[in-house]
């Protein structure tokens, strides 16, 4: 019976523990998993709505942020607290994956909304923040980001939550199956014990005499009550044979009632109730005493966990509900000191707004402090600096004299314990320290709690820095957007001007194309670089020189220059002058294929690039070989005429334009004195008034040449005779524009004729008096 009772108590206790685990851990975990999955889906739905509308809908944005703040993050914190009760590592790894992906999803959603709102390329700093989360954003296209990142991350989160939910469901099924098996085993055990007890009672009934049969039946009734789980009232019998049995049953009944009372206390959650069964001696007594001590320890640990979880939830709500950072630090330190029942506390946050990073005292909760009155602490200063360097907790129960003193109205006291806890981000980055001083020693579970609090505030500080960076980037993007709007307006005006200019350029381009076509149809065109290498040439140039394009491209332009040293030097001077940006023009001799001589009336123009640097030369020319040859022949002919004849040019009114040296010598004139003199100065006075003078110039202006002997007067008054002709020269309009006189001095011949025969002089000369 005792075994039956003990097994019953053990089974009840085991069942209660498993039911408590299911109700307090498994079921809430499943509820929070489903809740988070549902809320994640709703945030993506809100972002998708904004993508479809291509603008930020204020209500949807606020709803999304509210879901993150009031639903997802508190539920995630609750899962973190429940994870301390989980027994498997796979569940905790899944939760760590869920936390990381949730942070990534929130970053992607924020980036998508920023892209939708501004429609600009993200700055490098925000890009670095996104890349630090191992995200690929497809050139920051918001639709691509939503499709390839937000939806994919949300799907991974739901898969992890589903696996976590499945694990909890499997745990529930295992517990139910275990309970069913234990109940079945318990039932079989009870049946077996009952069978054994009945068998024993049955055997005893046969071994006892009929005289105590009635008492045995009474004892059997007691046993039957015990086997049913009841505690009957045992009375002492008068028969000596059963006195001892009755006393033992009464004692057993008393002890079982104590066990019953203890089981009721345990069932109500009072694990600290005292128990004394069999005076805590024997196997049953010691086992029950040990069970009670174990339950007490479990209750204490559970109380510590609840205390820590409540504290984490308290600080989590504190960080989520405050927007004022300075007030938040004050509230945090005050709440921490009060929750820890410490004497004083402070928080130092790392800043890097100066050349050397330092810790700044953000908040302190105490009446007075000495030694740490400075608000800045550098890396090499004191114990806090040491914690900064080592990134390890420092806990002291032997505090140096005068290190920290707490002042109150009752006097000054030195605390018994000092804790300096580093604030570290997930990647180990140092963010600050928490300092606590207490009049009592700080137990281990509270030290662990402070470490968890430091993790919570580290997450807050990291988020705060990211928000500040995001705010700064948002302001920059707003300024950029305003600048882009101004630039867009300026660009629009510029584009209007460019369109107008483009139309003008198109017109000019058409004109240039027409001009180029006309030039290519009328002129020889050659292009060569600044080193003289030929780049291209048109058909007119190639026809004039007798080459094909393949025979000249890439060859030096010197191939067209005569071999004479003077010609090559002239070309080198030409290239040097062109390289300095000076255009050149004139008539240049060229050598074509098979030694053919070509003369071009050329214009060499330097073409410059966008840096105003010469990079090629364009040679425009027309073939003047025939004219050049005719001019050379004419020049040679004129030279021959000028050497043997007097030559003088007059305008149509009779003024001398120019004359050769022979004319000037015969007429006794210097070149300057003869310029612009009238033809009449060469005539004798009677001839000037002769009627033939007028007829003479009218005939010449009419285009009629005059030939014969002419008497003229030199500057010295000497009479000379000339034989020659006055020849009218016509312009392209067939009008006379000058008169050229060609003649020879025949004065000596005339004088000789006069000396030999006067009569013949008067009748034999053909003379026109003018």
SULWO-V642284 format. One record per run of one state. SS is the DSSP state (a for helix, b for strand, c for the rest). FROM is the first residue (numbers start at 1). LEN is the number of residues. If there is no record, write none. Layout:
[[SS,FROM,LEN] [SS,FROM,LEN]]
//
This chain:
[[c,1,1] [a,2,52] [c,54,4] [a,58,26] [c,84,5] [a,89,30] [c,119,5] [a,124,9] [c,133,5] [a,138,3] [c,141,1] [a,142,66] [c,208,2] [a,210,18] [c,228,12] [a,240,28] [c,268,10] [a,278,3] [c,281,1] [a,282,40] [c,322,3] [a,325,16] [c,341,3] [b,344,8] [c,352,6] [b,358,8] [c,366,10] [b,376,2] [c,378,4] [a,382,9] [c,391,3] [b,394,3] [c,397,9] [b,406,3] [c,409,2] [b,411,3] [c,414,3] [b,417,8] [c,425,5] [b,430,9] [c,439,5] [a,444,79] [c,523,1] [b,524,6] [c,530,3] [b,533,5] [c,538,1] [a,539,7] [c,546,3] [a,549,3] [c,552,4] [b,556,1] [a,557,4] [c,561,4] [a,565,15] [c,580,4] [b,584,8] [c,592,1] [a,593,3] [c,596,1] [b,597,12] [c,609,5] [b,614,10] [c,624,1] [a,625,20] [c,645,1] [b,646,5] [c,651,4] [b,655,5] [c,660,1] [a,661,6] [c,667,4] [a,671,4] [c,675,3] [b,678,1] [a,679,4] [c,683,2] [a,685,4] [c,689,2] [a,691,11] [c,702,4] [b,706,8] [c,714,5] [b,719,12] [c,731,5] [b,736,10] [c,746,1] [a,747,10] [c,757,1] [a,758,7] [c,765,2] [b,767,1] [c,768,3]]
//
